[in-house]
Every structure is written in structure tokens, then in C-alpha cells.
Amino acid sequence: MPHLGPTELLIILVIVLLLFGVGRVSKIGGELGSAVANFRKGMEEGAKKDKTDSEEPKA
């Protein structure tokens, strides 16, 4: 796999901005950030549930 340097990444960013526009790219970034935050929250809730389930005595 070829190495992507800063120049190549800048060119890719410019092409993406030209294709989608600044408003849409920022919207996509915000949605991606909220998706990651929700995923982390779900993982933490799942870990808490697993911990409480393992602490309960089995009948």
C-alpha cells in the first residue's frame, strides 16, 4: 500500500470539498462524531450491565 503524505491528504481533502461542499462535509463530520460518541456510550452501558449481571447470585 502506498504511503500517503501530507500533500496527498491535502489533495484528497480539496477533492472531497469540491465534490460535497463545505456545509455537507461538516454535517457528515458532525454525524460521524455523534455516532462514535453513541457507540462509546453503548459500550460503557454494556460493560456496566455485564458487570452487574456477573455480581448477581445465581439461583
C-alpha positions in Angstrom: 0.0 0.0 0.0 1.5 3.4 -1.0 2.3 5.9 1.7 0.0 8.9 1.9 1.9 12.0 2.8 0.6 15.4 3.8 0.5 16.6 0.2 -1.6 13.7 -0.9 -4.0 14.0 2.0 -4.4 17.7 1.2 -5.3 16.9 -2.4 -7.8 14.4 -1.3 -9.4 16.9 1.1 -9.7 19.5 -1.6 -11.3 17.0 -4.0 -13.8 16.0 -1.3 -14.6 19.6 -0.6 -15.2 20.3 -4.3 -17.5 17.2 -4.6 -19.6 17.7 -1.5 -19.2 21.3 -0.4 -18.1 22.7 3.0 -21.6 22.5 4.6 -22.2 18.9 3.7 -18.7 17.8 4.8 -19.1 19.5 8.2 -22.5 17.9 8.6 -21.0 14.4 7.8 -18.2 15.1 10.3 -20.7 16.0 13.0 -22.8 13.0 12.3 -19.8 10.7 12.4 -18.7 12.3 15.7 -22.1 11.7 17.3 -22.1 8.1 16.0 -18.8 7.5 17.7 -20.0 9.1 20.9 -23.2 6.9 20.9 -21.1 3.8 20.2 -18.8 4.5 23.2 -21.8 5.2 25.4 -23.4 1.9 24.3 -20.1 0.1 25.0 -19.9 1.6 28.5 -23.6 0.7 29.3 -23.0 -2.9 28.0 -19.9 -3.2 30.2 -21.9 -1.9 33.3 -24.7 -4.4 32.5 -22.2 -7.3 32.2 -20.6 -6.3 35.5 -23.9 -6.2 37.4 -25.0 -9.5 35.8 -21.9 -11.2 37.0 -22.3 -9.9 40.5 -25.8 -11.2 40.9 -26.0 -14.6 42.7 -27.2 -17.4 40.5 -30.2 -19.4 41.8 
